[in-house]
Amino acid sequence: MHNPPAFADSEEISDSADELLSTLGTRLRELRRQQSLTLEQLSQRSQVSRAMISKIERSEKMPTVGILVRIATGLNISLSALLGEQAPPAAIQLQRANRRNRFRDPSTGLEREAVFSPAEGDDVELVRHVLPGLQSTGLLSPYPVPTRKLIFSPSGSLVVKIGNETYCMEPGDALRFDVTSTYSFSNPEATPVSYYLFMSRPGTSVKPIP
């Protein structure tokens, strides 16, 4: 089987990235001020430099996914909450494909698509990643709330490192783990790999962010 192609509409991704960059800075600044944190305090909490946080807030720098995760951890919120992907709660939720948030890591080319975003106070979400050939996400930090991930790679190989353990996934394999340590995803092949991450937070609700 062949890997599914990366997102078909590259222009759409570029537009989405531009829109994200223009709104991420404002959102990050508002979240930081809601918690009465200075740039220096958030820098210490997140282990991200004060200069980098300042550049993101001024919409001058698109962060990598690893930096975003560390900043979300420093703010004690989920990555989805930081990216503004939460929707109002409802018994039945229909999330349209043409309104999904997309993010491209400027360093690795990793593409993150929020297939199903968690509602305020909800505990499940579904994300699609497309990782270019021979690339890695780099080490990612644990989330500020207990999180369980289920990884499904339908048609490509994927190497998952969790703490000191390494798992080599073949096409069609699935892997579940609790995020209690650093982890990473790597593509051992030359062609892009598309895989899905189903995330749940058992017994924990993500705090709604205005």
N, C-alpha and C positions, 0 to 999 in steps of 0.2 A: 504494500500500500504506500502511496505517496503522501507526504505531508500536505495538509491543506495550505493554500496560499496565505500569505500575510494579508492584512486588511486590504480589500480590493481597491478602495478609493483613497489613494495616498494624499490627494488634495484635501479630502475631508478630514484626514488625520491632522494635516498641517493646520487647517483652520481651527480644529478642536484644540490643538496644542497652543495656538496663539491666544485663543479665548481663555484657556486655563491659565496661561501665564499672566494674562491681564487681570484675572480675578483672584488668583491664588494669593498674591501679595496682600491685597486688601483683606482677604479672609484671615490670613495668618496674623496680620496686625491686630484685627478685631479680637480674635481668639486669645492672643497673648494679653491684650489689655483687659479682657474680661476676667482673666485670672490674676490681674495686677502684677504681671511679670515684666521685668526689664529685659532688654536684649541680652544682657549679661547673665541674668538668672536663667532664661530659657536656654542659652548656650550651655550653661553648666548642666542643666537637666538633660538636655538632648545630646550632649557631646558633639554639637555642631558649632562651628566657629561663629562668633558674633557677626563678623563681616559677611559670612554667607547668609545668615538669617536676615541681615539688613538688606542685602541685595535681592533676596527673594521678596521681601516686603515691598521693595521699590520696583518690583517686576523687571529687574535687570538680569536675573539669572534663573534659568530653569533647573531645578535640583534633580539629582538622580533619585531613583526610587528608594535607595538605601537611606539617603538624607531625609526624604519625606517620612519614612518609617520612624527614624530617630526623632524627628521633630514632633510627630504625632505622639510618640511615647513620652516625650518631654512635656507635652500638653495634657497627657493622660486621656487621650481620645483615640479612636480608631483612625486608620488611614482614610477610610471612606468619609468619616466625619470631617477630616482635614480638607479633603478634596471637594466637600460640599455635595456628596452624592446621596445623602439621606432624603427620604421623601416623607410626607405626612402619613401616619398610620391609617390602615384601612383593612377590612376583613378580606377583601379581594383586591389585588394589585395587578394592574397591567402596565408594564414598563415597555415603552416603544423602542424598537431597535434604532430608529433615527434620532433618538434623544439620549443615547448612552454617552456617558463620559469616557473619553479616551485620553491616555497619557503615553507619551513616548519618552523613554529614558534617553537623555542627550548623550550619555556616555556609552551605553551598550547597545542602543537601538531597541531594547525591550519595549514591546507595545502592550499596554494594559488596557483592557476594555471591561467596564463594569456591566456585565450582562444583566445582573439583577442586584440592585443596590438595596441595602437594608433601610427599612423605614425607621422613623424615630422610635427608639426603644426596642426595635426588633433585634433578632440575634442571628440571622442568616443572610448570606450574600453569595453571589456567584460571579467569579471574575475569569476572564479569558486572557492568557498571556500568549504572545508570539515572540519567541526568543530567537534572534538570528543565529546562523551557524557558528559553532565554536565560541559562543559567548556565554558568559555567566552573569547572574544577577549581582554577584558579590554577596558578602555576608549580610543578612537581614536580621534586625533585632527582634526579640519577642515583643508582642503587643502589650499595652498597659492593662488589658483585661484578658482573663483566661480565654484562649482561642484554640479551636480544633480545626485542622485543615484536612480536606480530602482532595487529593490530586489525581486527575485522570488525564492521561496522555493517549488519545485515541489512535494516533497514527505515527508517532515518532518516539525516539529514545530520549530519555531525560535522566540526568544524574542529580540526585537530591542528597545534599549533605545536611544532617541534623546533628548538631553538636559534634562529637567525634566519630559519628557513624555515617557511612556512605551507602546509598541505595541506588542501584542501577535499574531504572525502569525500562522495560521493553514496550514497543507499541501495544496499546490496549491495556496495559497494567494500571492499577490504581493503588494509591498509598495514602493512609490516614495517619496523622500524628498530632499530638498536642504541642502547641508552640510554647516551649518552656526554655529554649536555648536558641542561640543563633542558628540560622539555616541558610541554604542557598540552593538555587537551581542552575544547572549547567547543561548546555546542549553539546553533546559529544560529536555530532554530525556536522557536515558542511552546509546542509540546507536548514532553513528555519523550522522550528518545531512549535506547534500550537498545542497548548494544554489548558485544562480548566481547573480552577481552584474553588471548591465549595467550602465556605467558612461558617462555622457556628460558634456561638459563645454560650455553652451550657450553663443555665442558671444565672446568666448575667445579661443585663441590658446595657446597651451603649447609651450613655448620657446624651439626650438631645442637645444639639447646638443650634441656637437661633440663627 
